[in-house]
Structures are given as C-alpha cells and as structure tokens.
C-alpha cells in the first residue's frame, strides 16, 4: 500500500480492502500459506520463496545474525527486513549506508523477551529520505525518535510515535498498541487521511484533546480511546463525533488504568453520554468507568450489530442496560 502497488478502486473505495483482496487472491494461488504456529500469520512455500529471492535479486535484503549474516546490500537495495536479535548492535547495520534508495525497513521478532538496538540505527535510518515503510517495533530501549524523522515526508506507516506527528500529513496507518505512550502530541487532527490508529491516548493538560478525533473522518476498523478521565469537558467528547464514524467496528473506551481508584461518576457519565457510536459497531469494551449507570444509548435495541460487549473496573455501576443486548 505504501509502495503504491495497489490500483485505486474506480469508485474511490477502500485502498486497504483492495490490498486484502490482492492478498486473498495470492493465497488462493498458493503464493502464501497459513503458519502452523500462529493462524494470523502467513508464510511462503519454500519453492515460492526461492523464486521470489531469485526475481528480486539485490533489490531486497534480509538481515540476520549480529553481523548481518550473508546479507548483500547495494545501492539498488530498496526493501530490507531485519530478523531481530536480543541485542542489535551497530555492526549489524554497518552496510546500511550503501542502500541510498531504501524504501522499506521492517522488523521480524525472533525472541519474546525485550529487545535492544544501537542508538546509531536511528541516525542511519534518518538519512534515508526515500523511506516509506518504517517499523521500529519490539525495541524496548527506544524512548523517543529524533526530530529528523519528520523529514520522511513520504512515510505512511510508522510503528513508533515521533513528537510532532501533525506534520506527517500523508499518514494512513498508525500502530502504537503495546507502548507506554502517555499522550498524543498536539495536532493529530491534521492527519486527515488517517484510516487506522490503534490507540488514541489522552494525557493530562498537554497534547491532543479528544475533539481532534472529530477531524479524523476516515477512521475504520478498531480504535481504543485511553485516558478518558482526562477529558476536560463532555462537549469535547461530543466533538469526537464517533457517531459518524460508520466504518469503526471495534471500540474500546478506557477511563484510567486498572489500578486507578479515583474517578468522578458524574463526569464519567456525561463523557460517555457524548461518545455515542454508530450502530454499525460490532465490539464494544468499556473499562474503569466510574459512573453509576450507563447512558441510554448503551444497550439500545438499535445497536443490533453488537456481537461482543464487555466491561471491567466498574464497581459502582448499576447494570440496568445490558438486558437489551443480544450478546
């Protein structure tokens, strides 16, 4: 998708859905097969993999081992995958400078424990102005990204968050799940083409407010809104305009962390009242809500598409509305 390999539907439909159709077609043609270890993952058959390596030649490289293994990197290298080690030292990436036209850098996790990477990798990647796909997932020692990342104007897929996100106006997909992010940076509402953001984290005072979500009109799939106890006004929550986000299927609303016992029942109820979502929603999770009751829209019979609804950390709640749900 970020590489521009997908043909835009004539009806201006969903580009990601078009990509899914391409993948399903390739799977039916046995280019991919489901992984035995994890159903959500797919692998190439050995014969197809060998053919792909032969066709791509020096345009694609795969880094393995602490020294990069037998990976050959040249000026023609455009796409690179990195099989992560427990400690990815700079020596592993010493040939990265040769790939002047690098467009893709993806990580593949090979260990379950925390991984660490040399700080110099950040410097080496930031000079790649052609980079369009960047994954820095699984590295436990990355606390922040350098400001130079904002020079990657064509980058649409990031898996870690830069400080001034609002300048990456072409971004379509933002995956920050599993991070310890305390807040979204200011200006998130400027990312008007954003289609998927896994988490929208509301911090105390500074950072983006929940009303910035109202400017993100193309959100789809799943969305988690975290830190709702920090919403200053119920009217800000109304401006998030969840009701018009017809393509959202899964929604999580979390007021605070599970061990946070503080809360304002009236404030929480007023905020939830304004977060009425579209009737297309199929999965709703509400966590750490301190209100004593739900607003009328929760459990209303018009939300017949709801398949799953769950709640945690709500000791004071009077569960009067769940009886209308078919789940």
Buried (B, 14 or more C-beta within 10 A) or exposed (E): BBEEEBEEEEEEEBBBEBEEEEEEEBEEEEBBEEEEEEEEEBEBEEEBEEEEEEEEEEEBBBBBEEEBEEBEBEEBBBBBBBBBBEEBBBEBBBBBEBBEEBBBBBBBEEEEEEBBBBEEBBEBBBEBBBBBBBBBBBBEEBEEBBEBBBBBEBBBBBBBBBBEBBBBEEBBBBBBEEBEBEBBBBBBBBBEEBBBBBBBBBBEEEBBBBBBBBBBBBBBBBBBBBBBBBBBBBEBBBBBBBBEBEBBBBBBBBBBEEEEEEBEBEBBBBBBBBBBBBBEBBBBBBBBBBBEBBBEBBBBEEBEEBEEBEBEBBEEBEEEBEEBBEE
